[in-house]
Amino acid sequence: MRVITALPMLKRLTRYSTYAMVMSICIGISASTASPTTANINQVLSPWQQIEAQGSNQDIYFYAWGGDPQINAYLQWVADQVDDKYNINLVHVKLSDTSEAVSRVLAEKSAHNDDQGSVDLVWINGANFATMSENSLLLKQWANKLPNFALTDPDNNPTVNFDFGVPTNGMEAPWGQASLTFYYDSLSTSKPPTTLTELTTWTAQNPGRFSYPKPPDFLGMSFLKYVLVMLHEQQDAQTGENISAQLNLPATEENTALVLDPLWAFLDDFHPTLWRNGEQFVQTGAQMRRLVDDTELSLAFTFSAPEVPAAVQRYDLPQSIRSYAMNDGSLSNTHFVAIPYNASHPQAAQLVANFLMSPAAQAKKQTPSVWGDKTVLVQSTLSPAQQALFKAKQPHPSALPFDSVKRTVSEPHPSWVEAIQQGWQARYGVNP
């Protein structure tokens, strides 16, 4: 986002100089009166006011996925806002995978760097959150104290207190919600499949027109988890059993075969109907999107719904593209931001996290032309003026229609990610 050159450096020096001048004046005034101690001053300020005082005028390094131009542009807007509001210089450190940030913090802990970490704030959820939590890499009990956290209605909204079934314990601030979104070329197929059963029929009738990215790609894993959840829902409905409940528990040697064998049986029959007979797979969602643009595929999917109209508008996808959600269920999750335990600027990070949850920031982020990411705020907690910020404008024809997601399904326990990856690689990963 910002490239630190001589001019920004001068700006920072100026801001710090100004800050120092103000502090000197304050010290001089206080010295001429009662000379209150820092403890006395803190007693006057509320806890949040103390964080504002300590967190302003800082640089903050936000480690976040950088693969979507729309999201990057939104984060630049955020940077401008917190600069104006708090004199914070927000630097977006663009990641190709969140695990890069996890590895960095873990390495710093191994090197006993416990208070000068390079990561101030990280965009995270799922397995990466579980890893950081298990290794005590995150600051605790801060997110639930942010002023805007109350706008998520946490007492009646468990999605902001659990991440893939794991309690957040105040270590994450909710930022947005996303669901698996499918899109298709309306010139090549007029009736896309809307359930997993319909998908298997459709691929059999349209061989080679669908595929998914190979694990460990996040999007490919999301598709496999959707398939796994649907398979067990179908099986439980037929047998009266409740194998689906195992998906909310950790994967173990005892339950892995029970849970995953139906997935392998499904894929054995499904793969031959896919692009290149399921003998090869694309590496990323971007490659899958290019195959749709090249008319090799007629159907694809994403976890970032606004990616579709954005691609159409920049001519990376044809005008005939349309988006939709599966009727049997959309794999959905809440994504969060977290502060590493050794962040150099934890107070500044809290100011940014609180701003990210503000009605103004959430409304802008939900705008389809900006990002289209669903807000984590509950409308009943907002004032009429704040609710008005979320009034939708006319979306692009290729965008996911409003309220398309009729039913959401939760992510399995994060331990199933590794189990699926290992099983898939052993069975299907020998091919390029």
Residue, then its C-alpha position, 0 to 999 in steps of 0.5 A: m500500500r504505502v511505499i515509505t520514501a523520504l517524503p513519508m519519512l519526513k511526514r512521520l518525523t514531523r508528526y512525532s516532532t509535533y507530538a513531542m512539542v505538544m507533550s512538552i507543553c503539557i509537561g510544562i503546564s503540569a509542572s507549573t501546577a500540581s505535577p500529576t503523575t502518569a498514574n493520576i492522568n490514567q485515572v482520569l482517562s477511560p481505558w479506551q481513551q488510554i488506548e487512543a492516547q498510547g496508540s496514536n502517532q504510530d506505524i502499524y504493520f498489517y499482514a493481510w492477503g494481497g491477492d485481490p485488487q479490490i481488497n487492496a484498494y479498500l485497505q488503502w482507504v482504511a489507511d487513509q482513514v486511520d491516518d486522518k483519525y489517529n495519525i497512524n501510518l498503516v502499512h499493508v504487508k501483502l501475503s500470498d498465504t496467511s501461514e507466512a505471518v504465522s511462521r514469522v511470529l512463531a520464529e520470533k517467539s523461538a528467538h525470544n522476541d517477545d515485545q518487538g514483533s514485526v506483525d502488529l495486526v493479521w487477517i486470520n481465521g480457521a486453521n491459522f487461528a487455531t495454530m496461533s492460539e495453541n502456540s500462545l502467539l496471540l494477545k488475549q482478551w482485547a477484541n471483546k473490549l473494543p467499543n464497536f464489538a458491541l455492535t456485533d451483538p455478541d450475546n446473541n451472535p455466536t459467529v463472532n465468538f467462535d472461529f471454525g468452532v474454536p472459542t476466540n476468547g477475545m483474541e480476534a476481532p470480527w471483520g467480515q463474513a464470506s460464503l462459497t459463491f458459484y458463477y457460470d457462463s449463461l451463454s454455455t449453460s442456462k440452468p446451473p446446478t444448485t445442489l451437490t447432487e445436481l452438480t454430479t449430474w451436470t458434470a456428467q452431462n457436461p464433461g470437462r466443463f468444471s474443476y477445482p483447485k488442488p489442495p492445499d489451495f484455500l479455495g480447493m479446500s473450501f470446495l472439498k469441505y462443502v462436498l464433505v458436509m453435504l455428503h454427510e448430511q445426505q447420509d445422515a438423513q438416509t441412515g438416521e446416524n449423526i456422523s456429521a457431528q464428527l466434523n465439529l470435533p478434532a480429526t483423530e485416528e479413530n474417526t478419520a476413515l469414518v468421516l473421509d471415506p465417503l469423500w474419497a468414494f465420491l471423488d473417485d466417481f466425480h473426477p473423471t467428469l472434470w476438466r482433463n478427466g480429473e487427471q490434472f487440476v488448476q493451482t489457484g482460483a485465478q487460474m480457474r477463472r482464466l479457464v472460464d474466460d477462455t471458455e474451457l470451463s462453464l462453471a466455477f466458484t470463489f469465496s470472494a463474491p465481489e471478485v466476479p463483477a470486478a473481473v467482468q468489469r475489467y474484462d477478465l470474465p465475459q459479460s455473460i457471467r452470472s453468480y449464485a449460491m447453492n441451495d443445499g447450503s453455502l459453506s460460510n465463515t467469519h473472518f477476523v483480525a488478530i494481534p500477535y502477543n509480541a506486537s510492537h504497537p498493540q494499542a495502535a492495532q486495537l484502534v485499527a481493529n475497532f475502526l474496521m468494525s465501525p459502521a462507516a468502514q463496514a458499510k463501505k466494505q459491503t458495497p459491491s463495487v468496493w468489496g461486497d464483504k458481508t458486514v459482521l454488524v447486527q442491524s438492530t444494534l445500529s442507529p437509523a443513520q447508521q443503518a442507512l449506510f448499508k442501503a444497497k445500490q443497484p448491483h452489477p448483473s454478474a454480482l451475487p444477488f442480494d440475499s441469495v444465500k438461503r442456508t449457510v453451513s459451518e466450517p468443520h473443525p480446523s484439524w480436518v484441513e490437514a486430514i483432507q490435504q493428506g488424504w487427497q495428496a495420497r490418492y490424487g496428488v501424484n499427477p501435476 
